[in-house]
Amino acid sequence: MDGKKVTVTYFDEYGIWPKIADDFRTHLPLRNLHWKSAKGSTRNIMVLGVELKRFTSETPEKPHMLPETLLEKPYLNLYFVNCDDNEVYRQTVRQKIRDWVNVVTAPLKKNQEWLIVYVTKQEARAAKYFSMNMKGTVFDKIKADFNAARRDRCVQLRLSDNDADEYESWQELMSKIKDGILISFDQHVVQYEEDIRRFDSQRSMIGWNYCTFFVLKEGLALTFEVFNLYEEALVQYDELEASFFQVLRDRALAWFGHFGATDVKDDSANILDVKKKSYRDLIRQNKLPEFDFRCYLFARQCHLLGRLQRPVEICRRAQLFISTFGRTIKEHQANVGEHFLESWIYSSCMSVVSECEELAPLTSLDESTSSAFNAAKGELLDLARKQLDKLGIHYGHLPASLPFTTALDEVSLPASPATPASESETKKAFSITNEELKGAIESEDSAAFDLLYLQLTNRGLKAYEGTRLRSSYRLQGDVAALQFHRKNFESASQLMEDLPTAYGEQGWTVVENSLLFKYAECQKELGRIKQYVLSCLSLLKNHTLLSEEEAAFYMEEVKKLCGSLEKDEDIIRPFKPMFLVTVTDIVDDITDEDGPYMAVELTNYLPTSLTFDQLAIRLVSGQSEEIWFEILNQEFKPGLNTYKLYSDNSASGNYIVENVRMSVGKIVFTHNFLNESKKKFFRVNEHPAILRAQIVAPEEIHIGEQQYFVVQIFTGLTSVTKGLLMLEPLSEGLTFPTTDKYHVITKSVNDDIISQDILSEEDFEVLENGHIKIPFLRTNQLNQFKVPYDCNWGAVEHKVKITVEYESKGKSRVFTSLDTVKFWLPLAVTELNIFRDDCLFVKMDITLNGSIPVRILETSLVPSKVYDVVDDPAVSTPVISLFAKQHASFVYKLTRSKDYDSGEHAKSQSTKVHFVVTYRTLQNEVEKYIEHTLNKILKSKNLLQHSRFLLENAKEHLLKSVDYVSYGMSDTLDLGELDVSQCVALFTSHGSFKESLIEVVKEFWEVCNKAVFDDIAAVTSNIKSAISFPIDVPSSKVLNTVELVISKPNDLVVGEPCHCRLIIRLSSYWNYTSTEHKDTFEFFYDVHVDFDNWLLAGHKKLCFTSKVC
């Protein structure tokens, strides 16, 4: 329908047309026509082409249902007339017009409109005069004679010198022409629709012909197309297609005769070319085969979509049509010739792609539409390329294996797919007329075939780029398979490098394995050992898709090559799905010298066994601690295997299983347990009989001096050959001063009882990095030393990580512990000094620094070099229990030391005395008793390894409810009610020991609850702490003492004077520094009198002078 226009005729008996023809054509084509359909919707026709023809009544008319002749019919007939004389009009012109109207309104010219154009030419001024003064003009008479009641069929075209007037006249004429054409068009559409409905209603009647129905409905579509109503035209063809499928389902295709597809180049012609055959004539003659009909119908649809600038929809419809109609062609394979279908699909796809690529630049495509177009185009190119797969397999250019066979449905392969058919067979069976395909499949060395295959695939890859990732992977894999088949291993390897992983991540394991087989072979041929091992492992990952022989072969390849990798070529792979690891329990066997072990189950899903170098599992705790359990050099058989893993690190605590590592040569299989929905929690306890270290607070604190921790190393049953001890401060501001050694005291330990006798003393060397070097240590010993520290002012809690790396019995071990040491003074001391001539009384008041009661076991005042303590009242009995808001007072008498040196060094001698308080808090008392009782029960049940855990939780949960004031008053320990459910929750990570530990807690609670002080004191009597408070003794060069002596000390009479004597004595006893000469001092005294009751006579205030020797 390209170039078709609406026909408009003109009748010119007066020679008017040559004068106005040029001006008339300047107003064409018509623009902005608005047609309102019968359904009520309005369609805007932007441009309408008009073809002007001279009217002739001699042209025979044909039935309107023939679409070609219908479009040649005029929609509007124009009659040009020019007559200024009324008489001439009445005698001749009117009859001529009437004769013309009779012709254009004849029945054979149904649905044609007509219009009389009265053309006048005059000067602008004359035209104005004429229009205002003349009555009954020729134009008025024409209007009176030929205008219908509701239709204005006359229009005046005034040719004037005034451009504005003439333009207005032309616009009026064009408007009348538009109206006439639209009225005719609407009548045609209504007539078509009525005829179509009537004919369609007769579908079930004998003699009904689909081809006639098609011609009729296509006439309406072509009419819409002429008027540029492409949407409406497309609807008609879509309905024709649906109607055809209905006929197809009813098996009423007698009008089409044979299937067709037997003409020359039917397999290679442009499927969108509607002019390659006389389709409409063949349809009218009922001679168009089904093949040609379907191609024509599809081409007409695509033609209209092209007019609508919809290349995306063209490609999508083409892909659907070619695929579905291809199945129909396949049913007639015997008639159309060998490989006709492949050639037709290939040619059709390429024709559509070519047409759409030309159309796309003319269409305004946004980003999303452009992506959709590329994707749809890529599908057509992919469909065309699949035909190359089929042809390539048949003619021996491609192997009959994946991925090339995915395009095959039912293909009869020759006996040897890799061998081309003989020349005679090829000529006999060959029916392809596509020159491009012929050149490719007839190439002897496959070079032309490969060139076409790669060009087509690359075009598909470019189209899929950024839109269809999976399709891109598939095309890339096909190219890689082609290169592999041609033994271009380097190129194939590069193409397949990322493809298996991409397919594996999307769950396409079959395709992944297909690529991995080839990729592994490429790496093997190229001598790339690491990549080859990785490929073998990837294949084993999908072991369920491998035969036992294949799985065994690749596993042997891995075992053979894993040790030959370079040092820096470690391969990390996940456990799953080849192996499964399960941590069942952590067993604390107190009889096992190696300490607790981890019970692990490993499942090997492969059919062959292997030997791993190391199996290690990492556990982490909330304090960033970690423990590794491991086992070395074990055989890993197919099926379920159980192992015991031991740890060289002794660090008790609650741990979560983090990951596992299994080393086989340079291959490390890993699994992260933290990614599982259910985490594995376990309690790890230190072995009670092996080396352990701890940091504790010192027994005695000296206020005002350098503070220190006490580091204790208990060797237990472990003899240490050598080792290192590391202290790591974890509290902010905590530091250890640099030193080169620590003085260590060694004591013996027997049955958890520390001897008071010192076995030996030695120095532990401190290395440059701060690590403390440990020499040989014997079993059952306590080695302890003091470590000075500095910290932020006011800090009372310090966290220190202690690590001991040591060797014992030829094995390297590690002990780790995180200790928290609290430094707080439960007591506060105030002093009061009372001077005498030759002595000083010091009163010490002790109060609590908190709410926990304290037992004062002993107090003493330690003299200095300047002062002695006379008659030291050391408190031995009774023991004083001090509670909140109470105080205990102690008075001491000080004198100057007999060994006091008042010489030149006197100033350098310290005058401070130290008040030492030995005490025990009731909390420490209870905790010690709890620890003793708990360890006694655990030891009796061989569960001593759980001591630390139970003790920590007893302090945290059980002792929180203890009222220490009540205990101090009643001497009875009340632990409250035992919450068994809390115990059950507490021991969830203890595995098989859970029930035993619950019974321990119950027994422990029964023993300790309501325990009396005598039982507790029997265990805690040796627990003592001490605080040394420095006391500054004040000094003075001169001490004045005053005495008031009354003359009559016994009898005093009111109103009578009482004689008194004021005695002032001076002493230099408390001046501990010597003087070489006598100093003179001036003093004064002032008597303060209660004047409400007394009167004073004498010197109330007086100055005096004194010399001090």
Residue pairs with C-beta under 8 A, 6 or more apart in sequence:
1 222
1 225
1 226
1 303
4 49
4 71
4 222
4 225
4 226
5 29
5 49
5 50
5 51
5 226
6 48
6 49
6 50
6 51
6 75
6 76
6 181
6 185
6 226
6 227
7 50
7 51
7 53
7 71
7 72
7 73
7 74
7 75
8 50
8 51
8 52
8 53
8 74
8 75
8 76
8 77
8 78
8 177
8 181
9 52
9 53
9 54
9 55
9 74
9 76
9 77
9 78
10 17
10 52
10 53
10 54
10 55
10 77
10 78
10 79
10 80
11 54
11 55
11 77
11 78
11 79
11 80
11 100
12 54
12 80
13 81
13 96
14 80
14 81
14 82
14 83
16 80
16 81
16 82
16 119
17 54
17 80
19 159
20 80
20 119
20 157
20 159
23 170
24 52
25 52
27 170
27 174
28 49
28 50
29 47
29 48
29 49
29 50
30 47
30 48
30 50
30 174
30 177
30 178
30 181
31 46
31 47
31 48
32 44
32 45
32 46
33 44
33 45
33 48
33 178
33 181
33 182
34 42
34 43
34 44
34 45
34 182
35 42
35 43
35 45
35 182
35 185
35 186
35 227
35 229
36 42
36 43
36 186
37 43
37 186
37 189
37 232
38 186
38 189
38 190
38 193
43 229
43 232
45 227
45 228
45 229
46 228
47 228
48 181
48 227
48 228
50 177
50 181
53 74
55 74
55 77
55 78
55 100
55 104
57 103
61 73
61 108
61 109
62 69
63 69
64 70
64 73
64 110
64 111
64 188
64 191
64 219
65 195
65 215
65 216
65 219
66 215
66 219
66 284
67 215
67 218
67 219
67 222
67 223
67 280
68 280
70 188
70 219
70 222
70 223
71 222
71 223
71 226
73 109
73 112
74 112
75 112
75 113
75 180
75 181
75 184
75 185
75 188
76 112
76 113
76 114
76 115
76 177
76 180
76 181
76 184
77 100
77 104
77 112
77 113
77 114
77 115
78 114
78 115
78 116
78 117
78 177
79 97
79 100
79 101
79 114
79 115
79 116
79 117
80 117
80 119
81 93
81 97
81 116
81 117
81 118
81 119
81 142
82 118
82 119
82 120
83 89
83 93
83 138
84 120
84 138
85 138
86 136
86 137
86 138
86 141
89 138
89 141
89 142
90 141
93 138
94 141
94 142
94 145
97 116
97 142
97 145
97 146
98 145
98 146
100 114
101 114
101 146
103 109
104 112
104 114
105 112
105 114
110 191
111 184
111 187
111 188
111 191
112 184
113 180
113 181
113 183
113 184
114 153
114 180
115 153
115 154
115 155
115 176
115 177
115 180
116 142
116 146
116 153
116 154
116 155
117 155
117 156
117 157
117 173
118 138
118 139
118 142
118 154
118 155
118 156
118 157
119 156
119 157
119 159
120 127
120 139
120 156
120 157
120 158
120 159
121 158
121 159
121 160
122 130
122 158
122 159
122 160
123 160
123 161
124 160
124 161
124 162
124 165
127 158
127 160
127 165
130 137
139 154
139 156
142 154
143 152
143 154
146 153
146 154
147 153
147 154
152 176
155 172
155 173
155 176
156 169
156 172
157 169
157 170
157 173
158 165
158 166
158 169
159 166
159 169
160 166
160 169
185 223
185 227
188 223
189 220
189 223
189 224
192 216
192 219
192 220
192 223
193 220
195 216
196 213
196 216
196 217
196 220
199 208
199 212
199 213
199 216
200 213
200 243
202 208
203 213
209 255
209 286
210 243
210 244
210 247
210 252
210 255
211 255
211 283
211 284
211 286
211 288
213 243
214 240
214 283
215 280
215 283
215 284
217 236
217 239
217 240
218 236
218 237
218 240
218 280
218 300
220 236
221 232
221 233
221 234
221 236
221 237
221 240
221 300
222 233
224 230
224 232
224 233
224 236
225 233
225 304
225 307
228 307
230 304
230 307
230 308
231 308
233 304
234 301
234 304
234 305
234 308
237 297
237 300
237 301
237 304
238 301
240 297
241 297
241 301
244 293
244 294
244 297
247 253
253 290
255 286
256 288
256 289
256 290
256 293
257 286
257 287
257 289
258 289
258 335
259 289
259 290
259 291
259 332
259 335
259 336
260 266
260 289
260 290
260 291
260 292
261 267
261 289
261 291
261 329
261 332
261 335
261 336
261 340
261 344
262 335
262 336
262 337
263 277
264 433
265 433
266 291
266 336
266 340
266 344
267 336
267 337
267 340
267 343
267 344
267 347
267 431
267 432
267 433
267 434
268 343
268 344
268 347
268 432
268 433
268 434
268 435
268 437
269 276
269 347
270 276
270 347
270 351
270 355
271 295
271 298
271 299
271 318
271 347
271 348
271 351
271 352
272 299
272 302
272 303
272 351
272 352
272 355
273 299
274 296
274 299
274 300
274 303
277 292
277 296
279 288
279 292
279 293
279 296
282 288
282 292
283 293
283 296
288 296
291 329
294 321
294 325
294 328
298 317
298 318
298 321
298 325
301 317
302 314
302 317
302 318
302 352
302 355
305 311
305 313
305 314
305 317
306 314
306 355
306 359
309 359
309 362
309 363
309 364
310 363
311 356
311 359
311 360
311 363
311 365
311 373
312 369
312 372
312 373
312 376
314 352
314 355
314 356
314 359
315 352
315 353
315 356
315 373
315 376
315 377
315 379
315 380
316 376
318 348
318 349
318 352
318 380
319 376
319 379
319 380
319 383
322 345
322 348
322 349
322 380
322 383
323 383
326 341
326 344
326 345
329 336
329 340
329 341
329 344
330 341
330 409
333 340
333 341
336 431
337 431
338 429
338 430
338 431
339 390
339 391
339 394
339 429
339 430
339 431
339 432
340 431
340 432
342 387
342 390
342 391
342 432
342 437
343 387
343 431
343 432
343 433
343 434
343 437
345 383
345 384
345 387
346 384
346 387
346 388
346 434
346 437
347 434
347 437
349 380
349 381
349 383
349 384
350 384
352 380
353 377
353 380
353 381
353 384
356 373
356 377
357 377
360 373
365 373
371 466
371 467
372 467
374 463
374 464
374 465
374 466
374 467
375 463
375 464
375 467
375 468
377 463
378 460
378 463
378 464
378 467
378 468
378 471
379 471
381 456
381 459
381 460
381 463
382 460
382 471
382 475
384 456
385 453
385 456
385 457
385 460
385 475
385 478
386 407
387 407
388 440
388 449
388 452
388 453
388 456
389 398
389 404
389 405
389 406
389 407
389 408
389 478
390 407
390 408
390 411
391 397
391 437
391 440
391 441
392 398
392 404
392 441
392 449
392 453
393 399
393 400
393 404
393 405
393 408
393 411
393 413
393 417
394 411
394 413
394 414
394 417
394 421
395 420
395 421
395 426
395 441
396 414
396 416
396 417
396 418
396 419
396 420
396 421
397 441
397 443
397 446
397 449
397 450
398 404
398 482
398 485
399 417
399 418
399 485
400 413
400 417
402 481
402 514
403 474
403 477
403 478
403 481
403 511
403 514
404 478
404 481
414 421
420 426
421 429
432 438
432 441
436 452
437 452
439 448
439 452
440 448
440 449
440 451
440 452
440 453
441 449
442 448
443 449
446 486
450 482
450 486
453 482
454 479
454 482
457 475
457 478
457 479
460 471
460 475
461 472
461 475
461 476
464 471
464 472
464 475
465 472
469 502
470 506
473 499
473 502
473 503
474 511
476 495
476 499
477 495
477 496
477 499
477 511
477 515
479 495
480 491
480 492
480 495
480 496
480 499
480 515
480 518
481 492
481 518
483 489
483 491
483 492
483 495
484 492
484 518
484 521
484 522
489 521
489 522
489 525
489 526
490 522
490 526
492 518
492 519
492 522
493 519
493 522
493 523
493 526
493 531
496 515
496 518
496 519
496 522
497 519
499 515
499 519
500 512
500 515
500 516
500 519
500 535
500 538
503 509
503 511
503 512
503 515
504 512
504 538
504 541
504 542
509 542
509 545
510 545
512 538
512 542
513 539
513 542
513 545
513 546
516 535
516 538
516 539
516 542
517 539
519 535
520 532
520 535
520 536
520 539
520 554
523 531
523 532
523 535
524 532
529 561
529 564
529 565
530 565
530 566
530 569
530 571
532 557
532 561
533 557
533 558
533 561
533 562
533 565
533 571
533 667
534 571
536 554
536 555
536 557
536 558
537 558
537 571
537 573
537 667
539 546
539 550
539 554
540 546
540 551
540 554
540 555
540 558
540 578
540 606
541 573
541 577
541 578
542 577
543 551
543 577
543 578
543 605
543 606
544 577
546 554
548 607
551 606
551 607
551 608
552 606
552 607
552 608
555 606
555 607
555 608
555 610
556 608
558 664
558 667
559 610
559 664
562 571
562 664
562 665
562 666
562 667
563 665
563 666
565 571
565 665
565 666
566 666
569 666
570 666
570 667
570 668
571 666
571 667
571 668
572 668
572 670
573 667
573 668
573 669
573 670
574 669
574 670
574 671
575 581
575 660
575 662
575 669
575 670
575 671
576 671
577 605
578 604
578 605
578 606
578 669
579 602
579 603
579 604
579 605
579 636
579 662
579 669
580 602
580 603
580 605
581 600
581 601
581 602
581 603
581 660
581 662
581 671
582 600
582 601
582 602
582 603
583 598
583 599
583 600
583 617
583 657
583 673
583 680
583 682
584 599
584 600
584 601
585 598
585 599
585 682
585 991
585 992
586 596
586 597
586 598
586 599
586 682
586 683
586 684
586 991
587 596
587 597
587 598
587 599
587 991
587 992
588 596
588 685
588 687
588 945
588 946
588 993
589 596
589 597
590 687
590 688
590 689
590 942
590 943
590 944
590 945
591 942
593 687
593 689
593 690
593 717
594 646
595 646
595 647
595 650
595 686
595 687
595 690
596 647
596 684
596 685
596 687
596 945
597 629
597 644
597 645
597 646
597 647
598 617
598 629
598 644
598 645
598 646
598 647
599 642
599 643
599 644
600 615
600 617
600 642
600 643
600 644
600 645
601 640
601 641
601 642
602 615
602 636
602 640
602 641
602 642
602 643
602 662
603 639
603 640
603 641
604 610
604 636
604 637
604 638
604 639
604 641
605 638
606 638
607 638
608 638
609 635
609 636
609 637
609 638
610 635
610 636
610 664
611 633
611 634
611 635
611 636
611 664
612 633
612 634
612 636
612 662
612 663
612 664
613 632
613 633
613 663
613 664
613 665
614 630
614 631
614 632
614 633
614 661
614 662
614 663
615 630
615 631
615 632
615 634
615 643
615 645
615 660
615 661
615 662
615 663
616 628
616 629
616 630
616 645
616 660
616 661
616 662
616 663
617 628
617 629
617 630
617 645
617 657
617 659
617 660
617 661
618 626
618 627
618 628
618 657
618 658
618 659
618 660
618 661
619 626
619 627
619 628
619 629
619 655
619 656
619 657
619 658
619 682
619 684
620 626
620 655
620 656
620 658
621 653
621 654
621 655
621 656
622 654
623 653
623 818
625 651
625 653
625 655
625 816
625 818
626 658
627 647
627 649
627 651
627 655
627 684
628 647
628 648
628 649
629 645
629 646
629 647
630 645
630 646
630 647
631 643
631 644
631 645
631 646
634 643
636 662
647 684
648 811
648 812
648 813
648 814
649 813
649 814
649 815
649 816
650 686
650 687
650 690
650 691
650 692
650 813
650 814
650 815
650 816
651 684
651 686
651 814
651 815
651 816
651 817
652 684
652 685
652 686
652 817
652 948
652 949
653 683
653 684
653 818
654 681
654 682
654 683
654 684
654 989
655 681
655 682
655 683
655 684
656 673
656 674
656 679
656 680
656 681
656 682
657 673
657 679
657 680
657 681
657 682
658 672
658 673
658 674
659 670
659 671
659 672
659 673
659 674
660 670
660 671
660 673
661 668
661 669
661 670
662 668
662 669
662 670
663 669
673 679
673 680
681 988
681 989
682 989
682 991
683 949
683 989
683 990
685 945
685 946
685 948
685 949
686 692
686 815
686 945
686 948
687 945
688 716
688 944
688 945
688 947
689 716
689 717
689 718
690 716
690 717
690 718
690 813
690 815
691 713
691 714
691 715
691 716
691 718
691 720
691 804
691 806
691 808
691 813
691 815
692 713
692 714
692 716
692 815
692 817
693 711
693 712
693 713
693 714
693 725
693 802
693 804
693 815
693 817
694 711
694 712
694 714
694 802
694 817
694 819
695 709
695 710
695 711
695 712
695 727
695 787
695 800
695 802
695 819
695 821
696 709
696 710
696 712
696 819
696 821
697 709
697 710
697 821
697 822
697 823
698 708
698 709
698 710
698 786
699 1024
699 1025
699 1026
700 916
700 1025
700 1026
700 1027
700 1028
701 707
701 823
701 825
701 1025
701 1026
701 1027
701 1028
702 914
702 1028
703 825
703 1027
703 1028
703 1029
703 1030
704 1030
706 788
707 788
707 789
707 791
707 823
708 786
708 787
708 788
708 789
709 786
709 787
709 789
709 798
709 800
709 821
710 784
710 785
710 786
710 787
711 725
711 727
711 742
711 784
711 785
711 786
711 787
711 802
712 782
712 783
712 784
713 725
713 774
713 777
713 782
713 783
713 784
713 804
714 749
714 781
714 782
715 777
715 778
715 779
715 780
715 781
715 782
715 783
716 779
716 780
717 779
717 780
718 779
718 806
718 808
719 776
719 777
719 778
719 779
719 808
719 809
720 774
720 776
720 777
720 806
720 807
720 808
721 776
721 806
721 807
721 808
722 773
722 774
722 775
722 776
722 806
722 807
723 773
723 774
723 777
723 804
723 805
723 806
723 807
724 767
724 771
724 772
724 773
724 774
724 804
724 805
724 806
725 764
725 771
725 772
725 774
725 802
725 803
725 804
726 770
726 771
726 772
726 801
726 802
726 803
726 804
726 805
727 736
727 770
727 772
727 787
727 800
727 801
727 802
728 800
728 801
728 802
728 803
729 735
729 736
729 789
729 798
729 799
729 800
730 799
730 800
730 801
730 818
731 791
731 795
731 797
731 798
731 799
731 800
732 792
733 790
733 791
733 792
733 795
734 789
734 790
734 791
734 792
734 795
734 798
734 799
734 800
735 789
735 790
735 791
736 770
736 787
736 788
736 789
736 790
737 788
737 789
737 790
738 770
739 766
739 788
740 765
740 766
741 763
741 764
741 765
741 766
742 763
742 764
742 766
742 772
742 785
742 786
742 787
743 761
743 762
743 763
743 785
743 786
744 761
744 762
744 763
744 764
744 783
744 784
744 785
745 758
745 760
745 761
745 783
745 784
745 785
746 758
746 759
746 760
746 761
746 762
746 781
746 782
746 783
747 754
747 755
747 756
747 757
747 758
747 759
747 781
747 782
747 784
748 754
748 755
748 757
748 759
748 780
748 781
748 782
749 755
749 780
749 781
749 782
750 780
752 935
754 782
759 781
762 775
764 772
764 773
764 774
764 775
764 785
765 772
765 773
766 772
766 773
767 773
774 804
774 806
777 783
789 798
791 798
795 823
796 822
796 823
796 824
797 820
797 821
797 822
797 823
798 820
798 821
798 822
798 823
799 818
799 819
799 820
800 818
800 819
800 821
801 816
801 817
801 818
801 819
802 815
802 816
802 817
802 818
802 819
803 814
803 815
803 816
803 817
804 814
804 815
804 816
805 812
805 813
805 814
806 812
806 813
806 814
806 815
807 813
824 849
824 850
825 849
825 1027
826 848
826 849
826 850
826 852
826 854
826 919
826 921
827 846
827 847
827 848
827 849
827 854
827 882
827 917
827 919
827 1027
828 846
828 847
828 848
828 849
829 844
829 845
829 846
829 847
829 915
829 917
829 1029
830 844
830 845
830 847
831 842
831 843
831 844
831 845
831 915
831 1031
832 842
832 843
832 845
833 840
833 841
833 842
833 843
833 1033
833 1034
834 840
834 841
834 842
834 843
835 1039
835 1070
836 1041
837 1039
837 1041
837 1065
837 1067
837 1069
838 895
838 1069
839 870
839 893
839 894
839 895
840 867
840 893
840 894
840 895
840 1033
840 1070
841 891
841 892
841 893
841 894
842 861
842 891
842 892
842 893
842 894
842 913
842 1031
842 1033
843 889
843 890
843 891
844 859
844 861
844 889
844 890
844 891
844 892
844 915
844 1031
845 887
845 888
845 889
846 856
846 859
846 882
846 887
846 888
846 889
846 890
846 917
847 882
847 886
847 887
848 854
848 882
848 883
848 884
848 886
850 884
851 884
851 964
851 965
852 921
852 922
852 923
852 964
853 881
853 882
853 883
853 884
853 921
853 922
853 964
853 965
853 968
854 881
854 882
854 919
854 920
854 921
854 922
855 879
855 880
855 881
855 882
855 919
855 920
855 921
855 922
855 925
856 875
856 879
856 880
856 881
856 882
856 888
856 917
856 918
856 919
857 875
857 879
857 918
857 919
857 920
857 1024
858 874
858 875
858 876
858 917
858 918
859 874
859 875
859 890
859 915
859 916
859 917
859 918
860 872
860 874
860 915
860 916
861 869
861 872
861 892
861 894
861 913
861 914
861 915
861 916
861 1031
862 869
862 913
862 914
862 915
862 916
862 1028
863 869
863 894
863 897
863 913
864 897
864 909
864 910
864 911
864 912
864 913
864 1033
865 897
865 899
865 900
865 909
865 910
866 896
866 897
866 900
866 906
866 909
866 910
866 911
866 1033
866 1072
867 894
867 895
867 896
867 897
867 911
867 913
867 1033
868 894
868 895
868 896
868 897
868 898
869 892
869 893
869 894
869 913
870 893
870 894
870 895
871 893
872 892
873 890
873 891
873 892
875 890
880 888
881 968
882 888
883 965
883 968
884 965
894 913
894 1033
896 1069
896 1070
896 1072
900 906
900 909
900 1072
901 909
902 1072
902 1073
902 1074
903 1074
906 1072
906 1073
906 1074
907 1073
909 1072
911 1032
911 1033
911 1035
911 1072
912 1030
912 1031
912 1032
912 1033
913 1030
913 1031
913 1033
914 1028
914 1029
914 1030
914 1031
915 1028
915 1029
915 1031
916 1026
916 1027
916 1028
916 1029
917 1026
917 1027
917 1029
918 1024
918 1025
918 1026
919 1024
919 1025
919 1026
919 1027
920 1020
920 1023
920 1024
920 1025
921 1025
922 964
922 967
922 968
923 959
923 964
924 1020
924 1023
924 1025
925 1016
925 1020
925 1023
926 959
926 962
926 964
926 967
926 973
926 1016
927 955
927 959
928 1019
928 1020
928 1023
929 973
929 1008
929 1011
929 1015
929 1016
929 1019
929 1020
930 951
930 954
930 955
930 958
930 959
930 1008
931 947
931 951
932 1019
933 1004
933 1007
933 1008
933 1019
934 947
934 950
934 951
934 954
934 1000
934 1004
935 944
935 947
937 1000
937 1003
937 1004
937 1007
938 944
938 946
938 947
938 950
938 1000
941 996
941 1000
943 993
943 996
943 997
943 1000
946 990
946 993
946 997
946 1000
950 997
950 1000
950 1001
950 1004
953 986
954 1004
957 982
957 986
958 975
958 976
958 1005
959 975
961 975
961 976
962 973
962 974
962 975
962 976
963 974
966 974
967 973
967 974
971 1012
971 1013
971 1014
972 1010
972 1011
972 1012
972 1013
973 1008
973 1009
973 1010
973 1011
973 1012
973 1016
974 1009
974 1010
975 1005
975 1008
975 1009
978 1001
978 1002
978 1005
978 1009
980 998
980 1002
983 997
983 998
983 1001
984 994
984 998
987 993
987 994
987 997
987 998
988 994
990 997
1034 1070
1035 1070
1035 1071
1035 1072
1035 1073
1036 1070
1036 1071
1037 1068
1037 1071
1037 1073
1037 1075
1037 1079
1037 1081
1037 1108
1038 1066
1038 1067
1038 1068
1038 1071
1038 1081
1038 1106
1038 1108
1039 1066
1039 1067
1039 1068
1039 1069
1039 1070
1040 1064
1040 1065
1040 1066
1040 1067
1040 1083
1041 1064
1041 1065
1041 1067
1042 1062
1042 1063
1042 1064
1042 1065
1042 1085
1043 1062
1043 1063
1043 1064
1043 1065
1044 1060
1044 1061
1044 1062
1044 1063
1045 1060
1045 1061
1045 1062
1045 1063
1046 1058
1046 1059
1046 1060
1047 1058
1047 1059
1047 1060
1047 1061
1048 1058
1048 1059
1052 1058
1057 1097
1062 1085
1062 1087
1064 1083
1064 1085
1064 1104
1066 1106
1066 1108
1068 1108
1068 1109
1071 1108
1075 1108
1075 1109
1078 1107
1078 1108
1078 1109
1079 1107
1079 1108
1080 1105
1080 1106
1080 1107
1081 1105
1081 1106
1081 1107
1081 1108
1082 1103
1082 1104
1082 1105
1083 1103
1083 1104
1083 1105
1083 1106
1084 1101
1084 1102
1084 1103
1084 1104
1085 1101
1085 1102
1085 1104
1086 1100
1086 1101
1087 1096
1087 1100
1087 1101
1089 1096
1089 1100
